């Protein structure tokens, strides 16, 4: 079978790669063509575009790059027609993917969506497009199944969360070896996860680094995103107590005492590694003001959303400042707070359905397209 996959971000690259591995087990003749990243490339197939060329963050940034986005959409349609896949698999990235799905459905291609757009957070009206343009939807958050089926009468498959597979497949890291190989000393580590896009990294890192001198008994380590060059981070490495590793986020989390994390998938990854965290977010003024009016949620972090309570502190926009960050980091380094958070993290993993998301999805995709 021929599979065309579209992932537009680093997290989509990770989940796409694991799905491709699982599809190979189901279909030994699997032929992949994809938009993704280094991890998907390692699995095999033909890379059409890297997600580095696609990642635009926020309302204002999307408007500034609209011409590029429209060119990519036009190119993608031509490339799909040329490849003529048995199925198109969309991985999150809704602004782009839903446009392609509309066109693809009209052209008669099978459209499968892995990792639902977060329409429960905003743009709920997209449910009309999804019901019209998506043949099969595979959701990874437990509340999404109820949202689609009970509220919108659209059947979906809850397959579990693929991050659990990705994390459990990691080789165990020796803390002493990791520190030595990366130029760190023996002090405990606080991980800094500022995101993957340049716009957000610039906004997040300056404030995250500002508390480093107040915690001299710890060493702070920036998790560099694979989508960015090391040279980009060098301007942030002027503080003595701040270090840098690239493309080693999971290894870093596995040996960290605590983490300061930009809101997004990384909050869930940090929780699954059982690392106490403070969730941070600061966007452009324009993007934030628009988002505040259209997103109707009690929380921004997936940890709090899934458990429907405040497990991790969220510092958003003006609350994300040195004073508050220092207070909250001090708080999660206290034994009692850490113990409470660990218990909630175990409940979180249970709610996510355990291991097997990639395999579950691959089996469903292959069995569906094989019989139609």
HUZI-V468791 format. One record per residue. RES is the residue in one small letter. NEAR is the number of other C-alpha atoms within 12 Angstrom. D_CENTER is the distance of its C-alpha to the mean C-alpha in Angstrom with 1 decimal. Layout:
# HUZI-V468791
RES:NEAR:D_CENTER
RES:NEAR:D_CENTER
This chain:
# HUZI-V468791
x:25:27.6
x:32:25.8
x:38:22.0
x:43:20.3
x:49:16.5
x:53:14.5
x:44:10.9
x:39:10.5
x:39:7.4
x:38:6.7
x:35:3.9
x:40:6.7
x:39:9.2
x:34:8.6
x:43:8.9
x:49:11.5
x:40:13.4
x:37:13.8
x:46:14.9
x:45:17.3
x:31:18.7
x:28:19.4
x:34:20.9
x:27:23.2
x:18:24.6
x:24:25.4
x:25:26.7
x:15:28.3
x:15:29.0
x:26:25.4
x:26:25.3
x:39:21.9
x:38:21.4
x:42:17.9
x:45:15.8
x:44:13.1
x:37:13.3
x:32:15.2
x:32:13.9
x:37:14.9
x:27:18.1
x:20:19.0
x:28:19.2
x:24:21.7
x:27:22.5
x:25:22.7
x:27:20.0
x:30:20.8
x:28:18.5
x:28:15.9
x:36:12.7
x:26:14.3
x:23:16.9
x:35:14.7
x:36:12.4
x:27:14.3
x:29:13.2
x:24:15.3
x:21:18.5
x:20:20.9
x:24:18.9
x:20:18.5
x:16:22.3
x:14:23.2
x:19:21.6
x:20:22.7
x:14:25.2
x:19:22.7
x:25:20.4
x:20:23.6
x:16:24.8
x:28:21.6
x:28:22.0
x:18:25.6
x:18:25.1
x:32:22.5
x:31:25.1
x:18:27.8
x:26:25.8
x:35:25.1
x:21:28.8
x:13:29.8
x:24:27.8
x:24:28.7
x:28:26.1
x:30:26.7
x:39:23.4
x:48:20.5
x:49:17.0
x:47:14.5
x:47:10.8
x:36:9.3
x:35:10.2
x:30:13.2
x:33:15.4
x:34:16.2
x:39:15.9
x:34:18.1
x:29:20.7
x:42:20.9
x:41:21.0
x:31:24.0
x:27:25.8
x:34:25.1
x:26:26.4
x:17:29.5
x:19:30.0
x:20:30.0
x:30:26.9
x:36:25.0
x:41:21.7
x:43:19.1
x:41:15.7
x:46:13.0
x:42:10.3
x:41:12.2
x:34:11.9
x:33:12.0
x:29:15.8
x:26:16.7
x:26:15.6
x:20:17.3
x:20:19.0
x:21:20.3
x:16:22.9
x:25:20.5
x:28:21.6
x:18:24.7
x:25:23.0
x:36:20.9
x:26:24.1
x:21:26.0
x:30:23.7
x:38:21.6
x:33:23.6
x:34:21.2
x:38:18.0
x:41:15.9
x:38:14.1
x:39:12.0
x:38:12.9
x:31:16.7
x:28:17.7
x:33:16.5
x:26:19.4
x:20:21.9
x:24:20.6
x:31:21.1
x:20:24.2
x:13:26.1
x:15:25.5
x:21:25.3
x:15:27.1
x:25:24.5
x:23:24.1
x:33:20.7
x:33:19.7
x:34:17.8
x:35:16.7
x:32:14.9
x:43:11.4
x:44:10.6
x:41:9.1
x:32:12.7
x:30:14.1
x:30:12.1
x:30:13.2
x:20:16.7
x:15:17.3
x:18:17.1
x:11:20.6
x:17:22.0
x:19:22.3
x:15:25.6
x:23:25.1
x:19:28.4
x:17:27.7
x:26:24.3
x:27:25.9
x:13:28.8
x:17:27.0
x:21:24.9
x:18:27.9
x:28:27.2
x:22:30.0
x:18:30.3
x:22:29.1
x:27:26.1
x:39:22.7
x:43:20.5
x:43:17.0
x:49:15.8
x:47:12.1
x:42:12.6
x:40:9.4
x:41:9.5
x:35:11.9
x:25:15.5
x:25:16.2
x:31:14.0
x:35:14.9
x:26:18.5
x:27:18.4
x:37:16.7
x:44:18.3
x:27:21.9
x:32:21.8
x:44:19.9
x:39:22.5
x:28:25.4
x:31:25.6
x:34:25.9
x:19:29.7
x:22:30.1
x:24:28.7
x:17:30.8
x:17:30.8
x:29:27.1
x:34:25.5
x:42:22.3
x:47:19.9
x:45:17.3
x:39:14.4
x:34:14.6
x:33:11.9
x:29:13.2
x:31:13.2
x:26:15.8
x:18:19.4
x:20:20.8
x:13:23.4
x:22:21.1
x:30:20.6
x:19:24.3
x:17:25.3
x:30:23.4
x:24:25.1
x:16:28.4
x:24:28.3
x:19:30.0
x:29:27.8
x:36:24.5
x:33:23.3
x:41:20.6
x:33:18.9
x:26:16.8
x:23:14.4
x:24:15.2
x:35:12.5
x:35:13.0
x:31:16.8
x:43:16.8
x:43:15.2
x:33:17.7
x:33:20.6
x:39:19.7
x:33:21.7
x:42:19.3
x:49:16.4
x:50:15.8
x:48:12.2
x:44:10.8
x:39:9.5
x:31:5.9
x:31:3.6
x:36:6.2
x:42:8.9
x:42:8.5
x:39:8.6
x:46:11.4
x:44:13.2
x:38:13.2
x:35:14.9
x:33:17.2
x:41:17.0
x:46:18.4
x:47:16.4
x:47:16.9
x:47:14.2
x:43:14.9
x:40:14.6
x:37:17.1
x:33:17.1
x:24:20.1
x:19:23.0
x:17:23.1
x:24:19.5
x:21:19.6
x:17:23.0
x:17:21.9
x:23:18.8
x:21:21.0
x:14:23.3
x:18:21.2
x:20:18.5
x:18:20.4
x:21:18.5
x:19:19.8
x:28:16.6
x:36:13.4
x:36:11.5
x:40:10.4
x:41:12.9
x:30:15.7
x:31:15.0
x:33:15.1
x:28:18.2
x:21:19.6
x:21:20.9
x:22:20.4
x:35:19.2
x:43:17.6
x:36:19.1
x:36:17.3
x:34:18.9
x:28:18.5
x:30:20.3
x:19:23.8
x:21:23.2
x:33:20.9
x:27:24.0
x:25:25.6
x:18:27.9
x:25:25.4
x:37:22.9
x:26:25.8
x:21:26.9
x:31:23.6
x:38:23.0
x:28:26.6
x:23:26.1
x:30:23.3
x:30:25.5
x:17:28.2
x:15:28.9
x:14:29.2
x:23:26.0
x:27:24.2
x:19:25.9
x:22:25.1
x:35:21.4
x:26:21.5
x:21:23.2
x:28:20.6
x:33:17.9
x:23:20.0
x:24:20.4
x:35:16.7
x:34:16.4
x:20:19.5
x:25:18.2
x:34:15.2
x:26:17.9
x:28:18.0
x:24:17.5
x:27:17.9
x:34:15.1
x:38:15.2
x:31:19.0
x:31:19.5
x:40:17.7
x:37:19.6
x:26:22.9
x:29:22.5
x:40:21.8
x:34:24.6
x:18:27.1
x:20:26.6
x:26:27.1
x:17:29.9
x:9:31.9
x:12:31.8
